[in-house]
Amino acid sequence: MGVRDNTITVEDGEGTAQTYAISALHRFERRRGTRSYWYLGAPLGFVAGTAVAWAALHSGGSTSLCDLSANQDAIEPNECLGLSALVGGLPGAGVGALVGLLIKSDRWEEVARNGLSVVPVHLSGTRIQVAFDFSF
């Protein structure tokens, strides 16, 4: 990466360089860190876990805990739903939240072009770092 006057040169890992005029760039964005998706994984896991538990509690024929048509001693459907949420939904929510924690994406924020200046910063060795100064 290099900077001259109002151009930026970016080189990829294969040695191919592209030069861009700062004025020709449409927008500037800065990375604001990463985020995970535990808050989406938890409810999805809860629904999936409840559905699996519901299906499991309705299987088994005459010994089914929730199938009133096959077992006269089966529990009521609303109680079965609560049991399914307890034994399948809560663990499913935990698993879903853990899976969501593993899924990461970058958060980006657009930066106004006015007040932008690019300054090369030379580090020890052959590396060059570019510092961007933003005015808000």
C-alpha positions as CSV (number, residue, x, y, z in Angstrom):
1,M,0.0,0.0,0.0
2,G,1.3,3.4,-0.9
3,V,0.1,7.0,-0.8
4,R,1.1,9.8,-3.2
5,D,-0.6,13.2,-3.2
6,N,-4.3,12.2,-3.5
7,T,-3.9,8.6,-4.8
8,I,-3.8,5.3,-2.9
9,T,-2.0,2.3,-4.3
10,V,-3.2,-1.1,-3.0
11,E,-1.3,-4.3,-3.7
12,D,-2.9,-7.7,-3.4
13,G,-1.1,-10.8,-2.2
14,E,0.1,-11.7,-5.7
15,G,1.9,-8.5,-6.3
16,T,-0.7,-6.8,-8.6
17,A,-1.1,-3.2,-7.7
18,Q,-4.1,-1.0,-8.3
19,T,-4.0,2.8,-8.0
20,Y,-7.1,4.8,-7.0
21,A,-7.6,8.6,-6.9
22,I,-9.1,9.6,-3.6
23,S,-11.6,11.9,-5.4
24,A,-12.8,8.9,-7.6
25,L,-13.7,6.7,-4.6
26,H,-17.5,6.7,-4.0
27,R,-17.4,6.2,-0.2
28,F,-15.2,5.4,2.7
29,E,-16.0,2.9,5.4
30,R,-14.2,2.0,8.6
31,R,-14.4,-1.3,10.4
32,R,-16.1,-1.1,13.7
33,G,-15.1,-4.5,15.0
34,T,-17.0,-7.8,14.7
35,R,-20.3,-9.0,16.0
36,S,-21.8,-12.5,16.7
37,Y,-25.3,-13.8,16.2
38,W,-26.1,-15.4,19.5
39,Y,-29.3,-13.4,19.8
40,L,-30.5,-15.0,16.5
41,G,-29.2,-18.5,17.4
42,A,-31.0,-18.7,20.7
43,P,-34.6,-18.3,19.5
44,L,-33.9,-20.5,16.5
45,G,-32.5,-23.2,18.7
46,F,-35.4,-22.9,21.1
47,V,-37.9,-23.4,18.3
48,A,-35.9,-26.3,16.8
49,G,-35.4,-27.9,20.2
50,T,-39.1,-27.6,21.1
51,A,-40.1,-29.1,17.7
52,V,-37.8,-32.1,18.2
53,A,-39.0,-32.7,21.7
54,W,-42.6,-32.4,20.6
55,A,-42.0,-35.0,17.9
56,A,-40.2,-37.3,20.4
57,L,-42.9,-37.0,23.0
58,H,-45.5,-37.9,20.4
59,S,-43.7,-41.0,19.2
60,G,-43.8,-44.4,20.9
61,G,-47.3,-45.5,20.1
62,S,-49.3,-46.7,23.1
63,T,-46.5,-45.6,25.5
64,S,-46.4,-42.1,24.0
65,L,-46.4,-39.4,26.7
66,C,-48.3,-36.9,24.6
67,D,-50.3,-38.7,22.0
68,L,-53.9,-38.9,23.4
69,S,-55.1,-41.0,20.5
70,A,-52.6,-43.7,21.3
71,N,-52.3,-43.5,25.0
72,Q,-55.3,-42.7,27.3
73,D,-53.0,-41.6,30.1
74,A,-51.1,-39.1,27.9
75,I,-50.9,-35.5,29.1
76,E,-52.9,-32.6,27.7
77,P,-51.5,-30.9,24.5
78,N,-50.8,-27.6,26.3
79,E,-48.9,-29.4,29.0
80,C,-47.0,-31.3,26.4
81,L,-46.0,-28.1,24.7
82,G,-44.7,-26.8,28.0
83,L,-42.8,-30.0,28.6
84,S,-41.4,-29.9,25.0
85,A,-40.2,-26.3,25.6
86,L,-38.6,-27.3,28.9
87,V,-36.8,-30.5,27.8
88,G,-36.0,-29.5,24.2
89,G,-36.4,-25.7,23.8
90,L,-34.1,-24.6,26.7
91,P,-31.2,-26.8,25.7
92,G,-31.8,-26.0,22.1
93,A,-31.6,-22.3,22.9
94,G,-28.3,-22.8,24.6
95,V,-26.9,-24.8,21.6
96,G,-28.3,-22.1,19.2
97,A,-26.7,-19.3,21.2
98,L,-23.3,-21.1,21.2
99,V,-23.5,-21.7,17.4
100,G,-24.5,-18.0,17.0
101,L,-21.4,-17.0,19.0
102,L,-19.2,-18.8,16.5
103,I,-20.8,-17.0,13.5
104,K,-19.0,-13.6,13.1
105,S,-19.3,-10.7,10.7
106,D,-17.7,-7.3,10.4
107,R,-19.5,-4.2,11.4
108,W,-18.8,-1.2,9.1
109,E,-19.6,2.5,9.3
110,E,-19.6,4.9,6.4
111,V,-17.3,7.9,6.9
112,A,-17.9,11.3,5.3
113,R,-15.4,12.2,2.6
114,N,-15.0,15.8,3.7
115,G,-12.2,16.2,6.1
116,L,-10.4,13.0,5.0
117,S,-6.7,13.1,4.8
118,V,-4.4,10.1,4.1
119,V,-0.9,10.1,5.6
120,P,1.7,7.4,5.1
121,V,3.3,6.1,8.3
122,H,6.7,4.3,7.8
123,L,7.3,1.5,10.3
124,S,10.6,-0.3,10.9
125,G,11.5,-2.6,8.1
126,T,9.8,-2.5,4.7
127,R,6.2,-2.3,5.9
128,I,4.2,0.9,5.3
129,Q,1.0,1.7,7.2
130,V,-1.5,4.3,6.2
131,A,-3.2,6.4,8.8
132,F,-6.6,8.0,8.0
133,D,-7.6,11.1,9.8
134,F,-11.4,11.8,10.0
135,S,-13.0,15.1,10.9
136,F,-16.5,14.8,12.3
